[in-house]
Amino acid sequence: MILEPDWDTATAAPWTADVTLQVIHDAKDQMGNLVPFAPRNVLRRIVELYAAQGWTPVVAPEMEFFLTARNIDPNQPVIPPMGRSGRRAAGKQAYSLSAIDEYGKVIDDIYDFAEAQGLEIDGILQEGGAGQIELNLAHGDPVRLADDVFFFKRLIREAALRHDCFATFMAKPIAGEPGSAMHIHTSVVDSKTGKNIFSGPKGVETDAFLNFIGGMQKHLGAGVALFAPYVNSYRRYVPDFAAPINLEWGRDNRTTGLRIPISSHAARRVENRLPGMDCNPYLGIAATLACGYLGLLNKTQPRPEFSGNAYIDSDEIPTTLGDALDMLEEDTALVEVMGADFCKVYDSVKRNE
């Protein structure tokens, strides 16, 4: 393979002692063709499938992560870091200003590093876990946003290390605390008009909107192998812990796997709540778009909207990595869209793990 720099991704590494650039590369073969099992190429291919239909997908990822006390002993439990008040963080303080202020110096460095790299932060807030933070990114092009998540993981780790703590993106790093997700908000616009195809005249929901949801309901179960890529990932899928265990959909319902946020007609979108923060951002976004694409192409109808508490027993979500890989292998339509070569390599790597 030949690694070819994508100079559009060149950006500063502002935590280094000297002037350093970091550049994301594309993997190509000896003939200059994109290697089909490189994650960035998988996502680019799916964006091109949308383009062939006259569509442009738009995504907005949310990043959840934990700040933890420095710990290099695997026999010791992971605990929250000491805040500037001299106390360790407590859980169940979602949206608390004083809780986020405990780590103000880390947050300041995150903002400074992001500004130096030209990365845009939509907002940072305290999540429900002890030392758990959510960082939201502004919506945009899928490949660029996946690049941003990759860069953000690097800079967040560096910001934490400057202040004697670690940042972890594990799906479930602390028992008894909520897991960390990478919720992916997705809409699709007409490439010519720039209008959201999920909203019709006078803002009504379109057939395309429902088909997108239908495709996700039909194929997301197989996509879990990509949304939850490690053994630890499956500890996040537990009832009543702010993580989905189903493929239901609902308007502003945070117990469903698919949530329709309250928004303007132009911003109508579907939030996929299945991916964990430990998933590869290119593959998490690619699998989300692939499921929706199949729904649009096949005009798949969704099940009726779910109202109420969706933390119910469900056999739609695999509970182990092995089961998830089996489901992916069986979903031939999703395998075809993601790329058979990629799925073969991914399956081999994960079964070996």
KOLTI-100328 format. One record per residue (C-alpha): residue number from 0; residue in one letter; chain; z, x, y. Coordinates in nm, 2 decimals. Each point is the difference from the previous one (the first is absolute). Example, Ala and Ser with C-alpha at 12.3 -4.5 7.8 and 13.67 -1.06 7.14 Angstrom:
% KOLTI-100328
n:0, res:a, chain:A, c3:0.78, c1:1.23, c2:-0.45
n:1, res:s, chain:A, c3:-0.07, c1:0.14, c2:0.34
***
This chain:
% KOLTI-100328
n:0, res:m, chain:A, c3:0.00, c1:0.00, c2:0.00
n:1, res:i, chain:A, c3:-0.06, c1:0.10, c2:0.36
n:2, res:l, chain:A, c3:0.25, c1:-0.11, c2:0.27
n:3, res:e, chain:A, c3:-0.18, c1:-0.08, c2:0.33
n:4, res:p, chain:A, c3:0.21, c1:-0.04, c2:0.31
n:5, res:d, chain:A, c3:-0.02, c1:-0.33, c2:0.19
n:6, res:w, chain:A, c3:0.03, c1:0.14, c2:0.35
n:7, res:d, chain:A, c3:0.07, c1:-0.35, c2:0.14
n:8, res:t, chain:A, c3:0.34, c1:0.03, c2:-0.17
n:9, res:a, chain:A, c3:0.09, c1:0.34, c2:0.16
n:10, res:t, chain:A, c3:0.34, c1:-0.04, c2:0.16
n:11, res:a, chain:A, c3:0.30, c1:0.21, c2:0.10
n:12, res:a, chain:A, c3:0.29, c1:0.09, c2:-0.22
n:13, res:p, chain:A, c3:0.25, c1:0.00, c2:0.29
n:14, res:w, chain:A, c3:0.30, c1:0.10, c2:-0.21
n:15, res:t, chain:A, c3:-0.14, c1:0.35, c2:-0.07
n:16, res:a, chain:A, c3:0.10, c1:0.31, c2:0.18
n:17, res:d, chain:A, c3:-0.35, c1:0.09, c2:0.10
n:18, res:v, chain:A, c3:-0.32, c1:-0.19, c2:0.08
n:19, res:t, chain:A, c3:-0.10, c1:-0.17, c2:-0.32
n:20, res:l, chain:A, c3:-0.26, c1:-0.27, c2:-0.08
n:21, res:q, chain:A, c3:0.00, c1:-0.21, c2:-0.31
n:22, res:v, chain:A, c3:-0.33, c1:-0.15, c2:-0.13
n:23, res:i, chain:A, c3:-0.07, c1:-0.25, c2:-0.28
n:24, res:h, chain:A, c3:-0.28, c1:0.10, c2:-0.23
n:25, res:d, chain:A, c3:-0.24, c1:-0.21, c2:-0.21
n:26, res:a, chain:A, c3:-0.06, c1:0.10, c2:-0.36
n:27, res:k, chain:A, c3:-0.36, c1:0.05, c2:-0.09
n:28, res:d, chain:A, c3:-0.19, c1:0.13, c2:-0.31
n:29, res:q, chain:A, c3:-0.24, c1:0.29, c2:0.00
n:30, res:m, chain:A, c3:-0.28, c1:-0.23, c2:0.11
n:31, res:g, chain:A, c3:0.18, c1:-0.13, c2:0.30
n:32, res:n, chain:A, c3:0.09, c1:-0.34, c2:-0.15
n:33, res:l, chain:A, c3:0.34, c1:-0.15, c2:0.06
n:34, res:v, chain:A, c3:0.23, c1:0.05, c2:-0.31
n:35, res:p, chain:A, c3:0.06, c1:-0.36, c2:-0.12
n:36, res:f, chain:A, c3:0.36, c1:0.05, c2:-0.10
n:37, res:a, chain:A, c3:0.13, c1:0.15, c2:0.32
n:38, res:p, chain:A, c3:0.22, c1:-0.27, c2:0.16
n:39, res:r, chain:A, c3:-0.15, c1:0.02, c2:0.35
n:40, res:n, chain:A, c3:-0.35, c1:-0.03, c2:-0.15
n:41, res:v, chain:A, c3:0.11, c1:-0.31, c2:-0.20
n:42, res:l, chain:A, c3:0.11, c1:-0.17, c2:0.33
n:43, res:r, chain:A, c3:-0.31, c1:0.10, c2:0.18
n:44, res:r, chain:A, c3:-0.22, c1:-0.15, c2:-0.28
n:45, res:i, chain:A, c3:0.18, c1:-0.33, c2:0.03
n:46, res:v, chain:A, c3:-0.04, c1:-0.01, c2:0.37
n:47, res:e, chain:A, c3:-0.38, c1:0.06, c2:-0.06
n:48, res:l, chain:A, c3:0.00, c1:-0.30, c2:-0.24
n:49, res:y, chain:A, c3:0.13, c1:-0.22, c2:0.28
n:50, res:a, chain:A, c3:-0.26, c1:0.15, c2:0.25
n:51, res:a, chain:A, c3:-0.28, c1:-0.10, c2:-0.24
n:52, res:q, chain:A, c3:0.11, c1:-0.36, c2:0.03
n:53, res:g, chain:A, c3:0.02, c1:0.02, c2:0.38
n:54, res:w, chain:A, c3:0.38, c1:0.02, c2:0.01
n:55, res:t, chain:A, c3:0.24, c1:0.25, c2:0.15
n:56, res:p, chain:A, c3:0.35, c1:0.00, c2:-0.14
n:57, res:v, chain:A, c3:0.30, c1:0.05, c2:0.23
n:58, res:v, chain:A, c3:0.34, c1:0.12, c2:-0.12
n:59, res:a, chain:A, c3:0.35, c1:0.06, c2:0.14
n:60, res:p, chain:A, c3:0.25, c1:0.18, c2:-0.23
n:61, res:e, chain:A, c3:0.37, c1:-0.02, c2:0.04
n:62, res:m, chain:A, c3:0.20, c1:0.31, c2:-0.11
n:63, res:e, chain:A, c3:0.35, c1:-0.02, c2:-0.13
n:64, res:f, chain:A, c3:0.21, c1:0.30, c2:-0.09
n:65, res:f, chain:A, c3:0.36, c1:0.13, c2:-0.03
n:66, res:l, chain:A, c3:0.17, c1:0.28, c2:0.19
n:67, res:t, chain:A, c3:0.25, c1:0.15, c2:-0.24
n:68, res:a, chain:A, c3:0.26, c1:0.28, c2:0.00
n:69, res:r, chain:A, c3:-0.13, c1:0.34, c2:-0.10
n:70, res:n, chain:A, c3:0.03, c1:0.02, c2:-0.38
n:71, res:i, chain:A, c3:-0.16, c1:0.25, c2:-0.24
n:72, res:d, chain:A, c3:0.21, c1:-0.09, c2:-0.30
n:73, res:p, chain:A, c3:-0.17, c1:-0.27, c2:-0.22
n:74, res:n, chain:A, c3:0.34, c1:-0.08, c2:-0.16
n:75, res:q, chain:A, c3:0.14, c1:-0.12, c2:0.33
n:76, res:p, chain:A, c3:-0.08, c1:-0.35, c2:0.14
n:77, res:v, chain:A, c3:-0.22, c1:-0.04, c2:0.30
n:78, res:i, chain:A, c3:0.21, c1:-0.11, c2:0.30
n:79, res:p, chain:A, c3:-0.07, c1:-0.08, c2:0.36
n:80, res:p, chain:A, c3:0.01, c1:0.28, c2:0.26
n:81, res:m, chain:A, c3:0.28, c1:0.04, c2:0.26
n:82, res:g, chain:A, c3:-0.09, c1:-0.18, c2:0.32
n:83, res:r, chain:A, c3:0.07, c1:0.14, c2:0.35
n:84, res:s, chain:A, c3:0.32, c1:-0.21, c2:0.01
n:85, res:g, chain:A, c3:0.13, c1:0.20, c2:-0.30
n:86, res:r, chain:A, c3:-0.03, c1:-0.29, c2:-0.24
n:87, res:r, chain:A, c3:-0.24, c1:-0.06, c2:-0.28
n:88, res:a, chain:A, c3:-0.24, c1:-0.29, c2:0.03
n:89, res:a, chain:A, c3:0.08, c1:-0.34, c2:-0.14
n:90, res:g, chain:A, c3:-0.25, c1:-0.23, c2:-0.16
n:91, res:k, chain:A, c3:-0.09, c1:-0.36, c2:0.10
n:92, res:q, chain:A, c3:-0.05, c1:0.09, c2:0.37
n:93, res:a, chain:A, c3:-0.37, c1:-0.10, c2:0.03
n:94, res:y, chain:A, c3:-0.13, c1:0.01, c2:0.36
n:95, res:s, chain:A, c3:0.32, c1:0.15, c2:0.13
n:96, res:l, chain:A, c3:-0.05, c1:0.21, c2:0.31
n:97, res:s, chain:A, c3:0.33, c1:0.19, c2:-0.04
n:98, res:a, chain:A, c3:-0.09, c1:0.08, c2:-0.37
n:99, res:i, chain:A, c3:-0.34, c1:0.16, c2:0.11
n:100, res:d, chain:A, c3:0.18, c1:0.19, c2:0.28
n:101, res:e, chain:A, c3:0.21, c1:0.18, c2:-0.26
n:102, res:y, chain:A, c3:-0.32, c1:0.20, c2:-0.08
n:103, res:g, chain:A, c3:-0.13, c1:0.01, c2:0.35
n:104, res:k, chain:A, c3:-0.09, c1:0.37, c2:-0.01
n:105, res:v, chain:A, c3:-0.20, c1:-0.04, c2:-0.32
n:106, res:i, chain:A, c3:-0.18, c1:-0.30, c2:0.15
n:107, res:d, chain:A, c3:-0.07, c1:0.20, c2:0.32
n:108, res:d, chain:A, c3:-0.16, c1:0.28, c2:-0.20
n:109, res:i, chain:A, c3:-0.21, c1:-0.25, c2:-0.19
n:110, res:y, chain:A, c3:-0.14, c1:-0.14, c2:0.33
n:111, res:d, chain:A, c3:-0.05, c1:0.35, c2:0.14
n:112, res:f, chain:A, c3:-0.18, c1:0.12, c2:-0.31
n:113, res:a, chain:A, c3:-0.22, c1:-0.32, c2:-0.02
n:114, res:e, chain:A, c3:-0.09, c1:0.04, c2:0.37
n:115, res:a, chain:A, c3:-0.10, c1:0.37, c2:-0.05
n:116, res:q, chain:A, c3:-0.22, c1:-0.11, c2:-0.30
n:117, res:g, chain:A, c3:-0.16, c1:-0.29, c2:0.18
n:118, res:l, chain:A, c3:0.16, c1:-0.25, c2:-0.24
n:119, res:e, chain:A, c3:0.09, c1:-0.35, c2:0.13
n:120, res:i, chain:A, c3:0.33, c1:-0.16, c2:-0.10
n:121, res:d, chain:A, c3:0.02, c1:-0.38, c2:0.05
n:122, res:g, chain:A, c3:0.38, c1:0.00, c2:-0.04
n:123, res:i, chain:A, c3:0.30, c1:0.14, c2:-0.18
n:124, res:l, chain:A, c3:0.30, c1:-0.21, c2:-0.12
n:125, res:q, chain:A, c3:0.30, c1:0.00, c2:-0.22
n:126, res:e, chain:A, c3:-0.06, c1:-0.15, c2:-0.34
n:127, res:g, chain:A, c3:0.26, c1:-0.16, c2:-0.24
n:128, res:g, chain:A, c3:0.09, c1:0.31, c2:-0.20
n:129, res:a, chain:A, c3:0.25, c1:0.26, c2:0.10
n:130, res:g, chain:A, c3:-0.20, c1:0.26, c2:0.20
n:131, res:q, chain:A, c3:-0.32, c1:-0.20, c2:-0.06
n:132, res:i, chain:A, c3:-0.26, c1:0.00, c2:0.27
n:133, res:e, chain:A, c3:-0.33, c1:-0.19, c2:0.04
n:134, res:l, chain:A, c3:-0.29, c1:0.15, c2:0.20
n:135, res:n, chain:A, c3:-0.29, c1:-0.23, c2:0.08
n:136, res:l, chain:A, c3:-0.35, c1:0.12, c2:0.08
n:137, res:a, chain:A, c3:-0.26, c1:-0.18, c2:0.22
n:138, res:h, chain:A, c3:-0.29, c1:-0.16, c2:-0.19
n:139, res:g, chain:A, c3:-0.33, c1:0.17, c2:-0.04
n:140, res:d, chain:A, c3:-0.25, c1:0.17, c2:-0.24
n:141, res:p, chain:A, c3:0.13, c1:0.03, c2:-0.36
n:142, res:v, chain:A, c3:-0.09, c1:0.37, c2:-0.05
n:143, res:r, chain:A, c3:0.15, c1:0.10, c2:0.33
n:144, res:l, chain:A, c3:0.32, c1:-0.19, c2:-0.06
n:145, res:a, chain:A, c3:0.03, c1:0.15, c2:-0.35
n:146, res:d, chain:A, c3:-0.04, c1:0.34, c2:0.17
n:147, res:d, chain:A, c3:0.27, c1:-0.09, c2:0.25
n:148, res:v, chain:A, c3:0.25, c1:-0.10, c2:-0.28
n:149, res:f, chain:A, c3:-0.07, c1:0.33, c2:-0.17
n:150, res:f, chain:A, c3:0.07, c1:0.19, c2:0.33
n:151, res:f, chain:A, c3:0.30, c1:-0.21, c2:0.08
n:152, res:k, chain:A, c3:0.17, c1:0.08, c2:-0.33
n:153, res:r, chain:A, c3:-0.04, c1:0.37, c2:0.09
n:154, res:l, chain:A, c3:0.14, c1:-0.03, c2:0.35
n:155, res:i, chain:A, c3:0.29, c1:-0.23, c2:-0.10
n:156, res:r, chain:A, c3:0.12, c1:0.25, c2:-0.26
n:157, res:e, chain:A, c3:-0.02, c1:0.28, c2:0.26
n:158, res:a, chain:A, c3:0.18, c1:-0.20, c2:0.26
n:159, res:a, chain:A, c3:0.28, c1:-0.08, c2:-0.25
n:160, res:l, chain:A, c3:0.03, c1:0.37, c2:-0.11
n:161, res:r, chain:A, c3:0.05, c1:0.10, c2:0.37
n:162, res:h, chain:A, c3:0.32, c1:-0.21, c2:0.00
n:163, res:d, chain:A, c3:0.15, c1:0.10, c2:-0.34
n:164, res:c, chain:A, c3:-0.11, c1:-0.30, c2:-0.19
n:165, res:f, chain:A, c3:-0.28, c1:-0.10, c2:-0.24
n:166, res:a, chain:A, c3:-0.26, c1:-0.28, c2:0.02
n:167, res:t, chain:A, c3:-0.09, c1:-0.16, c2:-0.33
n:168, res:f, chain:A, c3:-0.29, c1:-0.24, c2:-0.07
n:169, res:m, chain:A, c3:0.11, c1:-0.09, c2:-0.35
n:170, res:a, chain:A, c3:-0.03, c1:-0.37, c2:-0.08
n:171, res:k, chain:A, c3:0.37, c1:-0.02, c2:-0.10
n:172, res:p, chain:A, c3:0.19, c1:0.31, c2:0.09
n:173, res:i, chain:A, c3:0.35, c1:-0.16, c2:0.01
n:174, res:a, chain:A, c3:0.14, c1:-0.24, c2:-0.25
n:175, res:g, chain:A, c3:0.14, c1:-0.32, c2:0.16
n:176, res:e, chain:A, c3:-0.21, c1:0.04, c2:0.31
n:177, res:p, chain:A, c3:-0.34, c1:-0.16, c2:0.08
n:178, res:g, chain:A, c3:-0.32, c1:0.19, c2:-0.10
n:179, res:s, chain:A, c3:-0.25, c1:0.14, c2:0.23
n:180, res:a, chain:A, c3:-0.34, c1:-0.18, c2:0.03
n:181, res:m, chain:A, c3:-0.33, c1:0.07, c2:0.16
n:182, res:h, chain:A, c3:-0.11, c1:-0.35, c2:0.09
n:183, res:i, chain:A, c3:-0.37, c1:-0.01, c2:0.08
n:184, res:h, chain:A, c3:-0.13, c1:-0.26, c2:0.25
n:185, res:t, chain:A, c3:-0.37, c1:-0.07, c2:-0.05
n:186, res:s, chain:A, c3:-0.26, c1:-0.20, c2:0.18
n:187, res:v, chain:A, c3:-0.38, c1:0.01, c2:-0.01
n:188, res:v, chain:A, c3:-0.24, c1:-0.02, c2:0.30
n:189, res:d, chain:A, c3:-0.37, c1:-0.08, c2:0.02
n:190, res:s, chain:A, c3:-0.16, c1:0.34, c2:0.06
n:191, res:k, chain:A, c3:-0.25, c1:-0.15, c2:0.25
n:192, res:t, chain:A, c3:0.22, c1:-0.24, c2:0.20
n:193, res:g, chain:A, c3:0.33, c1:0.17, c2:-0.04
n:194, res:k, chain:A, c3:0.16, c1:-0.33, c2:-0.08
n:195, res:n, chain:A, c3:0.27, c1:-0.05, c2:-0.26
n:196, res:i, chain:A, c3:-0.17, c1:-0.18, c2:-0.30
n:197, res:f, chain:A, c3:0.34, c1:-0.15, c2:-0.09
n:198, res:s, chain:A, c3:-0.01, c1:-0.23, c2:0.30
n:199, res:g, chain:A, c3:-0.27, c1:-0.25, c2:0.07
n:200, res:p, chain:A, c3:-0.08, c1:-0.23, c2:0.30
n:201, res:k, chain:A, c3:0.32, c1:-0.11, c2:0.18
n:202, res:g, chain:A, c3:0.19, c1:0.25, c2:-0.20
n:203, res:v, chain:A, c3:0.00, c1:-0.18, c2:-0.33
n:204, res:e, chain:A, c3:0.05, c1:0.19, c2:-0.33
n:205, res:t, chain:A, c3:-0.34, c1:0.08, c2:-0.16
n:206, res:d, chain:A, c3:-0.11, c1:-0.01, c2:-0.37
n:207, res:a, chain:A, c3:-0.02, c1:0.39, c2:0.03
n:208, res:f, chain:A, c3:0.37, c1:0.01, c2:0.09
n:209, res:l, chain:A, c3:0.09, c1:-0.20, c2:-0.31
n:210, res:n, chain:A, c3:-0.24, c1:0.19, c2:-0.22
n:211, res:f, chain:A, c3:0.15, c1:0.33, c2:0.11
n:212, res:i, chain:A, c3:0.35, c1:-0.13, c2:-0.10
n:213, res:g, chain:A, c3:-0.15, c1:-0.13, c2:-0.33
n:214, res:g, chain:A, c3:-0.14, c1:0.34, c2:-0.08
n:215, res:m, chain:A, c3:0.33, c1:0.17, c2:0.06
n:216, res:q, chain:A, c3:0.18, c1:-0.25, c2:-0.22
n:217, res:k, chain:A, c3:-0.24, c1:0.06, c2:-0.28
n:218, res:h, chain:A, c3:-0.01, c1:0.38, c2:0.01
n:219, res:l, chain:A, c3:0.31, c1:0.13, c2:0.17
n:220, res:g, chain:A, c3:0.19, c1:0.00, c2:-0.33
n:221, res:a, chain:A, c3:-0.24, c1:0.27, c2:-0.13
n:222, res:g, chain:A, c3:0.03, c1:0.18, c2:0.34
n:223, res:v, chain:A, c3:0.37, c1:0.05, c2:-0.05
n:224, res:a, chain:A, c3:-0.08, c1:0.32, c2:-0.20
n:225, res:l, chain:A, c3:-0.12, c1:0.14, c2:0.34
n:226, res:f, chain:A, c3:0.26, c1:-0.17, c2:0.22
n:227, res:a, chain:A, c3:0.29, c1:0.12, c2:-0.22
n:228, res:p, chain:A, c3:-0.12, c1:0.34, c2:-0.14
n:229, res:y, chain:A, c3:0.33, c1:0.14, c2:-0.13
n:230, res:v, chain:A, c3:0.28, c1:-0.10, c2:-0.25
n:231, res:n, chain:A, c3:0.24, c1:-0.04, c2:0.30
n:232, res:s, chain:A, c3:-0.24, c1:-0.24, c2:0.17
n:233, res:y, chain:A, c3:0.08, c1:-0.28, c2:-0.24
n:234, res:r, chain:A, c3:0.37, c1:0.01, c2:0.10
n:235, res:r, chain:A, c3:-0.11, c1:-0.16, c2:0.33
n:236, res:y, chain:A, c3:-0.13, c1:-0.32, c2:-0.15
n:237, res:v, chain:A, c3:0.32, c1:-0.19, c2:-0.04
n:238, res:p, chain:A, c3:0.09, c1:-0.35, c2:0.12
n:239, res:d, chain:A, c3:0.18, c1:-0.06, c2:0.33
n:240, res:f, chain:A, c3:-0.05, c1:0.36, c2:0.12
n:241, res:a, chain:A, c3:-0.27, c1:-0.04, c2:0.26
n:242, res:a, chain:A, c3:-0.27, c1:0.09, c2:-0.25
n:243, res:p, chain:A, c3:-0.26, c1:-0.23, c2:-0.16
n:244, res:i, chain:A, c3:0.01, c1:-0.09, c2:-0.37
n:245, res:n, chain:A, c3:-0.29, c1:-0.24, c2:0.01
n:246, res:l, chain:A, c3:-0.36, c1:-0.06, c2:0.12
n:247, res:e, chain:A, c3:0.07, c1:-0.32, c2:0.19
n:248, res:w, chain:A, c3:-0.11, c1:-0.04, c2:0.36
n:249, res:g, chain:A, c3:0.17, c1:-0.17, c2:0.30
n:250, res:r, chain:A, c3:0.00, c1:-0.02, c2:0.37
n:251, res:d, chain:A, c3:0.28, c1:0.23, c2:0.14
n:252, res:n, chain:A, c3:0.17, c1:-0.01, c2:-0.34
n:253, res:r, chain:A, c3:0.15, c1:0.34, c2:-0.07
n:254, res:t, chain:A, c3:0.08, c1:-0.09, c2:-0.36
n:255, res:t, chain:A, c3:-0.36, c1:-0.02, c2:-0.10
n:256, res:g, chain:A, c3:-0.22, c1:0.29, c2:-0.10
n:257, res:l, chain:A, c3:-0.26, c1:-0.11, c2:0.25
n:258, res:r, chain:A, c3:0.12, c1:-0.10, c2:0.35
n:259, res:i, chain:A, c3:-0.20, c1:-0.15, c2:0.28
n:260, res:p, chain:A, c3:0.17, c1:0.11, c2:0.32
n:261, res:i, chain:A, c3:0.02, c1:-0.23, c2:0.30
n:262, res:s, chain:A, c3:-0.27, c1:0.12, c2:0.23
n:263, res:s, chain:A, c3:-0.28, c1:-0.09, c2:0.23
n:264, res:h, chain:A, c3:-0.33, c1:-0.13, c2:-0.15
n:265, res:a, chain:A, c3:-0.17, c1:0.33, c2:0.08
n:266, res:a, chain:A, c3:0.28, c1:0.20, c2:-0.18
n:267, res:r, chain:A, c3:0.01, c1:-0.22, c2:-0.31
n:268, res:r, chain:A, c3:0.07, c1:0.23, c2:-0.29
n:269, res:v, chain:A, c3:0.15, c1:0.03, c2:-0.35
n:270, res:e, chain:A, c3:0.30, c1:0.23, c2:-0.07
n:271, res:n, chain:A, c3:0.01, c1:0.16, c2:-0.34
n:272, res:r, chain:A, c3:0.37, c1:0.06, c2:-0.06
n:273, res:l, chain:A, c3:-0.04, c1:0.17, c2:-0.35
n:274, res:p, chain:A, c3:-0.07, c1:0.36, c2:0.09
n:275, res:g, chain:A, c3:0.29, c1:0.24, c2:0.00
n:276, res:m, chain:A, c3:0.03, c1:0.28, c2:0.25
n:277, res:d, chain:A, c3:-0.05, c1:0.24, c2:-0.28
n:278, res:c, chain:A, c3:-0.35, c1:-0.11, c2:-0.06
n:279, res:n, chain:A, c3:-0.30, c1:0.22, c2:0.11
n:280, res:p, chain:A, c3:-0.10, c1:-0.16, c2:0.33
n:281, res:y, chain:A, c3:-0.37, c1:0.03, c2:-0.08
n:282, res:l, chain:A, c3:0.04, c1:-0.17, c2:-0.34
n:283, res:g, chain:A, c3:0.24, c1:-0.27, c2:0.13
n:284, res:i, chain:A, c3:-0.24, c1:-0.11, c2:0.27
n:285, res:a, chain:A, c3:-0.30, c1:0.04, c2:-0.23
n:286, res:a, chain:A, c3:0.15, c1:-0.22, c2:-0.27
n:287, res:t, chain:A, c3:0.10, c1:-0.26, c2:0.26
n:288, res:l, chain:A, c3:-0.35, c1:-0.02, c2:0.14
n:289, res:a, chain:A, c3:-0.16, c1:0.00, c2:-0.35
n:290, res:c, chain:A, c3:0.20, c1:-0.30, c2:-0.10
n:291, res:g, chain:A, c3:-0.09, c1:-0.19, c2:0.31
n:292, res:y, chain:A, c3:-0.37, c1:0.11, c2:-0.02
n:293, res:l, chain:A, c3:-0.02, c1:-0.15, c2:-0.35
n:294, res:g, chain:A, c3:0.14, c1:-0.33, c2:0.13
n:295, res:l, chain:A, c3:-0.25, c1:-0.01, c2:0.28
n:296, res:l, chain:A, c3:-0.29, c1:0.09, c2:-0.22
n:297, res:n, chain:A, c3:0.09, c1:-0.25, c2:-0.28
n:298, res:k, chain:A, c3:0.14, c1:-0.27, c2:0.24
n:299, res:t, chain:A, c3:0.32, c1:0.00, c2:-0.20
n:300, res:q, chain:A, c3:0.23, c1:-0.29, c2:0.08
n:301, res:p, chain:A, c3:0.37, c1:0.07, c2:0.04
n:302, res:r, chain:A, c3:0.29, c1:-0.19, c2:-0.15
n:303, res:p, chain:A, c3:0.17, c1:-0.25, c2:0.24
n:304, res:e, chain:A, c3:0.22, c1:0.15, c2:0.26
n:305, res:f, chain:A, c3:0.36, c1:0.07, c2:-0.12
n:306, res:s, chain:A, c3:0.28, c1:-0.13, c2:0.21
n:307, res:g, chain:A, c3:0.36, c1:0.08, c2:-0.05
n:308, res:n, chain:A, c3:0.16, c1:0.29, c2:-0.18
n:309, res:a, chain:A, c3:-0.25, c1:0.18, c2:-0.22
n:310, res:y, chain:A, c3:0.25, c1:0.24, c2:-0.16
n:311, res:i, chain:A, c3:-0.07, c1:-0.16, c2:-0.33
n:312, res:d, chain:A, c3:-0.08, c1:0.14, c2:-0.35
n:313, res:s, chain:A, c3:-0.36, c1:0.11, c2:-0.01
n:314, res:d, chain:A, c3:-0.21, c1:0.17, c2:-0.26
n:315, res:e, chain:A, c3:-0.28, c1:0.09, c2:0.25
n:316, res:i, chain:A, c3:0.17, c1:0.32, c2:0.11
n:317, res:p, chain:A, c3:0.02, c1:0.28, c2:-0.26
n:318, res:t, chain:A, c3:0.35, c1:0.14, c2:-0.03
n:319, res:t, chain:A, c3:-0.09, c1:0.35, c2:-0.13
n:320, res:l, chain:A, c3:-0.26, c1:0.26, c2:0.08
n:321, res:g, chain:A, c3:-0.15, c1:-0.03, c2:-0.35
n:322, res:d, chain:A, c3:-0.04, c1:-0.38, c2:0.03
n:323, res:a, chain:A, c3:-0.16, c1:0.04, c2:0.34
n:324, res:l, chain:A, c3:-0.25, c1:0.26, c2:-0.13
n:325, res:d, chain:A, c3:-0.09, c1:-0.25, c2:-0.28
n:326, res:m, chain:A, c3:-0.06, c1:-0.28, c2:0.25
n:327, res:l, chain:A, c3:-0.22, c1:0.23, c2:0.21
n:328, res:e, chain:A, c3:-0.21, c1:0.10, c2:-0.30
n:329, res:e, chain:A, c3:-0.05, c1:-0.37, c2:-0.10
n:330, res:d, chain:A, c3:-0.12, c1:-0.10, c2:0.35
n:331, res:t, chain:A, c3:-0.35, c1:0.11, c2:-0.04
n:332, res:a, chain:A, c3:-0.11, c1:-0.15, c2:0.34
n:333, res:l, chain:A, c3:0.26, c1:0.20, c2:0.19
n:334, res:v, chain:A, c3:-0.08, c1:0.32, c2:-0.20
n:335, res:e, chain:A, c3:-0.36, c1:-0.04, c2:0.10
n:336, res:v, chain:A, c3:0.07, c1:-0.04, c2:0.37
n:337, res:m, chain:A, c3:0.26, c1:0.29, c2:0.01
n:338, res:g, chain:A, c3:-0.24, c1:0.21, c2:-0.21
n:339, res:a, chain:A, c3:0.01, c1:0.05, c2:-0.38
n:340, res:d, chain:A, c3:0.02, c1:0.38, c2:0.03
n:341, res:f, chain:A, c3:0.29, c1:-0.02, c2:0.24
n:342, res:c, chain:A, c3:0.19, c1:-0.25, c2:-0.22
n:343, res:k, chain:A, c3:-0.06, c1:0.22, c2:-0.31
n:344, res:v, chain:A, c3:0.15, c1:0.31, c2:0.17
n:345, res:y, chain:A, c3:0.29, c1:-0.20, c2:0.15
n:346, res:d, chain:A, c3:0.08, c1:-0.16, c2:-0.33
n:347, res:s, chain:A, c3:0.01, c1:0.34, c2:-0.18
n:348, res:v, chain:A, c3:0.22, c1:0.16, c2:0.27
n:349, res:k, chain:A, c3:0.25, c1:-0.28, c2:0.01
n:350, res:r, chain:A, c3:0.02, c1:-0.04, c2:-0.38
n:351, res:n, chain:A, c3:0.07, c1:0.37, c2:-0.03
n:352, res:e, chain:A, c3:0.28, c1:-0.04, c2:0.26
***
